[in-house]
C-alpha cells in the first residue's frame, strides 16, 4: 500500500472499534485516547485493546487538540 490507507468493507478486519459520534469527534479533534473513550462508555473494541487502536491511529496525522 506504500503508506496509504485504503478503505475496505472490513470483512477481514481482526480489530474493530465502535464509537459514537461524540466519541469520534473527541478522538479526531480533541486528542482523546481510545482508552478514555472506552472507559467513558463512548467506544468499544473487539479483537484487541484500546491501546492497539491508539497505536493504529498514531499512523495518521490528526489535528492538534484545541
Backbone as CSV, one residue per row, in Angstrom:
resi,resn,N_x,N_y,N_z,CA_x,CA_y,CA_z,C_x,C_y,C_z
1,UNK,0.816,-1.203,0.000,0.000,0.000,0.000,0.855,1.261,0.000
2,UNK,2.127,1.123,0.173,3.035,2.267,0.110,2.654,3.394,1.062
3,UNK,2.249,3.045,2.282,1.943,4.062,3.278,0.611,4.759,3.103
4,UNK,-0.270,4.202,2.279,-1.569,4.816,2.024,-2.654,3.946,2.653
5,UNK,-3.536,4.558,3.424,-4.667,3.836,3.994,-5.696,3.611,2.896
6,UNK,-6.126,2.369,2.751,-7.086,2.020,1.711,-8.368,1.533,2.381
7,UNK,-9.495,2.203,2.115,-10.759,1.760,2.702,-11.149,0.370,2.189
8,UNK,-11.709,-0.436,3.074,-12.232,-1.752,2.701,-13.602,-1.915,3.348
9,UNK,-14.224,-3.050,3.095,-15.514,-3.318,3.732,-15.342,-3.836,5.157
10,UNK,-14.099,-4.071,5.577,-13.816,-4.519,6.933,-14.071,-5.987,7.172
11,UNK,-14.419,-6.726,6.129,-14.762,-8.129,6.283,-13.659,-8.998,6.856
12,UNK,-12.410,-8.630,6.645,-11.295,-9.431,7.154,-10.570,-8.751,8.314
13,UNK,-11.166,-7.717,8.870,-10.525,-6.984,9.968,-10.398,-7.866,11.201
14,UNK,-9.255,-7.770,11.863,-9.061,-8.517,13.104,-9.234,-7.623,14.332
15,UNK,-9.380,-6.331,14.097,-9.538,-5.359,15.172,-10.684,-4.431,14.795
16,UNK,-11.603,-4.217,15.726,-12.791,-3.414,15.415,-13.047,-2.389,16.515
17,UNK,-13.291,-1.151,16.086,-13.644,-0.068,17.000,-15.056,0.385,16.685
18,UNK,-15.899,0.432,17.688,-17.231,1.011,17.565,-17.245,2.230,18.469
19,UNK,-17.620,3.376,17.884,-17.572,4.623,18.644,-18.769,5.489,18.273
20,UNK,-19.349,6.183,19.264,-20.474,7.068,18.965,-19.952,8.385,18.382
21,UNK,-20.862,9.224,17.915,-20.475,10.461,17.226,-19.665,11.392,18.126
22,UNK,-20.083,11.539,19.368,-19.352,12.415,20.289,-17.950,11.874,20.551
23,UNK,-17.845,10.567,20.679,-16.541,9.947,20.895,-15.630,10.120,19.698
24,UNK,-16.180,9.952,18.486,-15.384,10.125,17.269,-14.865,11.560,17.177
25,UNK,-15.725,12.516,17.455,-15.306,13.917,17.413,-14.178,14.166,18.413
26,UNK,-14.290,13.621,19.607,-13.248,13.795,20.622,-11.950,13.114,20.202
27,UNK,-12.074,11.986,19.533,-10.894,11.236,19.106,-10.097,11.986,18.051
28,UNK,-10.783,12.562,17.075,-10.070,13.182,15.953,-9.839,14.682,16.102
29,UNK,-10.477,15.330,17.070,-10.269,16.775,17.194,-9.795,17.220,18.567
30,UNK,-10.039,16.438,19.587,-9.727,16.895,20.941,-8.600,16.110,21.592
31,UNK,-7.997,15.190,20.866,-6.881,14.449,21.423,-7.263,13.370,22.413
32,UNK,-8.521,12.946,22.423,-8.939,11.868,23.320,-8.254,10.572,22.911
33,UNK,-8.023,9.713,23.876,-7.487,8.390,23.566,-8.635,7.397,23.494
34,UNK,-8.406,6.327,22.781,-9.419,5.276,22.691,-9.690,4.702,24.084
35,UNK,-8.648,4.551,24.882,-8.825,4.020,26.236,-9.784,4.894,27.041
36,UNK,-9.641,6.211,26.927,-10.545,7.109,27.659,-11.977,6.963,27.155
37,UNK,-12.127,6.846,25.828,-13.472,6.704,25.267,-14.127,5.406,25.718
38,UNK,-13.360,4.325,25.779,-13.899,3.051,26.260,-14.299,3.194,27.727
39,UNK,-13.420,3.790,28.536,-13.720,3.975,29.963,-14.961,4.831,30.181
40,UNK,-15.162,5.825,29.301,-16.309,6.731,29.420,-17.578,6.182,28.768
41,UNK,-17.498,4.996,28.146,-18.668,4.387,27.526,-18.989,4.884,26.130
42,UNK,-18.076,5.621,25.508,-18.310,6.139,24.159,-17.816,5.197,23.067
43,UNK,-17.051,4.156,23.436,-16.471,3.271,22.427,-16.309,1.868,22.987
44,UNK,-16.196,0.910,22.067,-15.860,-0.460,22.443,-14.894,-1.012,21.406
45,UNK,-14.064,-1.957,21.843,-13.052,-2.562,20.981,-13.243,-4.068,21.004
46,UNK,-13.175,-4.700,19.823,-13.272,-6.151,19.694,-12.018,-6.636,18.977
47,UNK,-11.435,-7.715,19.459,-10.287,-8.316,18.793,-8.949,-7.748,19.220
48,UNK,-8.951,-6.902,20.227,-7.716,-6.292,20.709,-8.027,-5.364,21.860
49,UNK,-7.161,-4.392,22.047,-7.317,-3.464,23.164,-7.413,-2.031,22.655
50,UNK,-7.820,-1.154,23.540,-7.849,0.266,23.200,-6.449,0.752,22.847
51,UNK,-5.427,0.204,23.497,-4.042,0.579,23.183,-3.691,0.195,21.747
52,UNK,-4.227,-0.931,21.259,-3.998,-1.325,19.860,-4.589,-0.290,18.910
53,UNK,-5.787,0.191,19.217,-6.429,1.210,18.379,-5.629,2.506,18.428
54,UNK,-5.211,2.918,19.626,-4.416,4.144,19.747,-3.124,4.037,18.943
55,UNK,-2.501,2.871,18.954,-1.276,2.658,18.177,-1.548,2.810,16.688
56,UNK,-2.642,2.256,16.219,-3.020,2.376,14.809,-3.294,3.830,14.438
57,UNK,-4.027,4.538,15.278,-4.392,5.923,14.971,-3.183,6.852,14.929
58,UNK,-2.103,6.477,15.625,-0.893,7.304,15.571,-0.255,7.298,14.180
59,UNK,-0.691,6.414,13.300,-0.188,6.383,11.920,-0.764,7.520,11.083
60,UNK,-1.787,8.193,11.581,-2.476,9.238,10.826,-2.187,10.610,11.425
61,UNK,-2.124,11.610,10.558,-1.951,12.992,11.005,-3.305,13.530,11.446
62,UNK,-3.469,13.711,12.736,-4.702,14.259,13.286,-4.433,15.688,13.726
63,UNK,-5.462,16.527,13.748,-5.254,17.906,14.200,-4.793,17.938,15.652
64,UNK,-4.038,18.961,15.982,-3.624,19.156,17.374,-4.855,19.478,18.218
65,UNK,-4.900,18.974,19.465,-6.040,19.298,20.331,-6.182,20.801,20.513
66,UNK,-7.428,21.241,20.590,-7.700,22.683,20.761,-7.401,23.121,22.163
